[in-house]
Amino acid sequence: MAKVYNFSAGPAVLPHEVLAQAQSEMLDWHGSGMSVMEMSHRGKEFMEIIHDAEHDLRELMHVPAGYKVLFLQGGASMQFSMVPLNLLGDKQSVDIVNTGHWSKLAVKEARRYCNVNVVASSEDRNFAYVPAEDTWQRDPNAAYLHYTSNETIGGLQFPFVPADQGVPLVCDMSSDFLSREVDVSKFGLIYAGAQKNIGPSGLVVLLVREDLLGRARADLPTMLNYQTHAAADSMYNTPATYPIYIAGLVFKWLKQLGGVKGMESRNAEKAGLLYHAIEASEGFYHTHIDAPFRSRMNVVFRLKDDALEESFLMEARKNGLIQLKGHRVVGGMRASIYNAMPIEGVKALANFMQDFARQHG
């Protein structure tokens, strides 16, 4: 099998140990004679899988009492609608911080249902920074404050959690979920698409404070109501069984590596290697993101000459370094170094970048 390091932004690399275990259990899960993909979602085998996954996630994130863990479908993009439809209650507006592509989509979708107060935006400098919190124009009557903790496309990450001002805090944590320690009690709702740090695509994980349930508008379709899924423990309809199974394996893998705290230190080291390679290149590589806000998950950068991009990608592939092309919206390069990316892969990329710069500088 060809040895490659996959820097895809999502669906993304999964831990080798997880894939190997899934392979070994593909035809017969724990002596059941069934693959997880062909189990009844209400059978005792899958009930064990989903209960273990929730238990391990609660343990990893120290989820306090009074929060529901939901395993839903529709991806994080579905939450751009479900959040306002479920949390508006009798309010007329929501607050959103605009720091990039995914924040803008959250704004666009929320405007279909209510007034949106963009409390702060860094679009004036192409989303190179997070506006200082003391400049935010927050509405004390907003239903909630929404922000995107890590902008997967732009390579920007919040280095702080917004202050509690009596309004529920909602976070799209899709691309840095489980990558660093988080105090869940500060949030009303956290949601994350699975295909970055959790498992394969087709699943979105929610942590929602129970007092926020039951606020949905009366005409909301049953399947879009958080209360529906919370009351049924994510089993109202057939859930994404195989993605939940893989997520459960990822959670166990994380626990074996020291949990989120251990992973946070590894992620800091990995990101440091790539940003050092960029800074040490004397301008051959550059990133427009201000240093305090550079993502540890998605390292975006450009070459001094755009004409070298195709050559960079082609030579990188020859060296087993794949999926480095930046998103079509912004171009350039993007190395996504989620939890499952081993440090050996990051070192290989940093060394390749240095060699390429020497050859083409």
Residue, then its C-alpha position, 0 to 999 in steps of 0.5 A: m500500500a502506498k504510504v501517503y500523508n493526507f492533509s485533506a480538510g475533510p473528509a480527513v485523515l483518520p487514525h490508522e489504529v481506528l481504521a485497522q480495528a474497523q477493518s478487523e471488525m468489518l465482517d463480524w463485530h465482537g462475535s455478533g456475526m454482523s457488520v455494524m453496517e447491517m445491524s438493527h439500530r435498535g438491537k442490543e449490539f448497536m445500543e452498546i456502540i452508541h451508549d459507549a460513544e456518548h459515555d466516552l465523549r462526555e468523559l473526554m470533554h468533561v460534559p457537565a450534567g444538564y447537557k444532552v449529547l446528540f448524534l444527528q445528520g445533515g452536517a454542520s450546515m444543517q445547523f445554520s438553520m436548526v440553531p435559529l429555528n430551535l433557539l429563537g423562542d420569542k426573540q427577534s434577533v441573534d448575534i453572530v461574529n463574522t470571521g470568515h466563510w463559514s461565519k458568513l454562511a451562518v449569517k446568511e441562513a439565520r437571516r431567513y428566520c430573524n434579524v441578524n446583528v453582526v457584532a463584529s467582522s474582520e472582513d475589512r482585512n480579509f479575515a486575518y484577525v479576530p476583532a477585539e472583544d471590547t469592540w463588539q456591538r452585542d445585543p443584550n436581547a439577542a436569542y444567542l451569540h454565535y461564532t465559528s471557533n476555527e475557520t477551516i477555509g481561511g485558517l483562522q482560529f479563536p484564541f479565546v471563548p467570548a465572555d458570558q453576558g447573559v446570552p447563550l453562547v453557540c459555537d460551530m466547532s466543526s474543525d477544532f472539536l476535541s483538539r483543545e480543552v474547552d469548558v463546555s459549561k460556558f456554552g449553550l450549544i456546541y455543534a461539530g461536523a464529524q469529518k475532521n476530528i470525529g469520524p467519517s462524514g454523515l454525522v454531526v455531534l451536538l452538545v446542548r444545554e437542556d434548558l434551551l430545549g423546547r423553544a422551537r417554533a410550533d410549525l417546525p418539522t419534527m425532524l428539525n426539532y432538537q427536542t425530538h432527538a433529545a427525547a429519543d436519545s438520538m434514536y428517533n429515526t435510524p441514525a448514521t450508525y457506521p459514522i457513530y461506530i467510527a466516532g466511538l473508536v476515535f473517542k477511545w483512541l483519544k482516551q488512550l493518548g491522554g485525552v484532549k489535554g494530551m492532544e492539545s499539546r501535540n497539536a500545538e507542536k505540529a502547528g508550530l513546525l509548519y508556521h516555523a517553516i513558513e516564517a523561516s522561508e524568508g518570504f518564499y511562503h507567507t500567510h496573511i493571518d495575524a500570528p495570534f489567530r493562526s489556526r492549529m488545524n488548518v495552516v493556510f499559506r501561499l507561495k511567493d509566485d502563484a505560478l509555482e503552485e502546480s509544481f509544488l502540488m505535483e512534487a508534494r504528491k510525488n513525496g507522498l504529501i497529498q490534498l494540499k491545495g487550498h479551497r477554491v474560494v481562497g486558493g493557495m495552499r492548505a495543510s489540515i493537521y487534525n488530531a489524526m495527522p501524525i507528527e511525522g507527516v507534519k515533519a515530512l511536509a515542513n522538510f519538503m517545504q524547505d527543500f522546495a524553497r531552496q530549489h525554487g527560491 
